[in-house]
């Protein structure tokens, strides 16, 4: 299996993990890990932390790293880098346990005196509290600085990054308010490409909260704006996301949208992997195994228009 295909499986696994589709993510990650292991590919170091995080999210007992003593020590840098990156992106209990497993593995494998353990300690520091998260604070400061300099359009671009960060940290109300601001301002400043991205991200945000009606409305708008703008890639992404939402709602038109999206997308695109997974589930009459998070208060707080 060629390198591009394996990387596509890893990208898809990480995307599915973020969507809490743990079983599907596990299948993608295991396929890549098995191939890397059989061929002796150094990319195994980047794949293992992801698979470990997915296993912990599912609830699998034990460390993935406990039987990897024959892993080449030259892969230490890549292993530490990827473990830290993934944890800083996820900030979840599963990624924290993965990081602890990597730390224990390196302690036994290389020795406690090595600087890698210090790097992992620093990498886990973001779990001390969301309020002190450096990434969020950095983005907020960047937005304020851009506004002060009169660069309002670039500030909107950074605001979308911040909304995505809030979403990943389950800070849903802050994310929702910020998505709305991004959509209003991107339309006002005629930032069409940014508006399309904002609509796609906002639609997926609603989908993850189980708010199918809002998700469908936003994603239909995203696909429409992208089609009008002549952005084929974003149009196909909108169709794919819409097909997923419609499948979750049990709507018979889901298959049509997924097929259309797959026909337009590159086979290496993560969205194509997700669309194919859902289309296969429809054809087999199975569930897609995508759990959702439901809002715990008045859903009117999350109205999008």
Buried (B, 14 or more C-beta within 10 A) or exposed (E): BEEEEBBBBBBBBBBBBBBBBBBBBBBBBBBBBBBBBEEEBEBBBBBBBBBBBBBBBEEBEEBBBEEBEEBEEEBBEBBBBBBBEBBBBBBBEBBBBBBBBBBBBBBEBBEEEBEBBEBBEEBBEBBEEEEEBEBBEBBBEBBEEBBEEEEEBBBBBBBBBBBBBBBBBEBBEBBBBBBBBBBEBBBEEEBBBBBBBBBBBBBBBBBBBBBBEBBBBBBBBBBBBBBEBEBEBBBBBBBBBBBBBBBBBEBEEBBEBBBBBBEBBEEEBBBBBBBBBBBEBBEEEEEBBBEEEEBEEEBEEBEBE
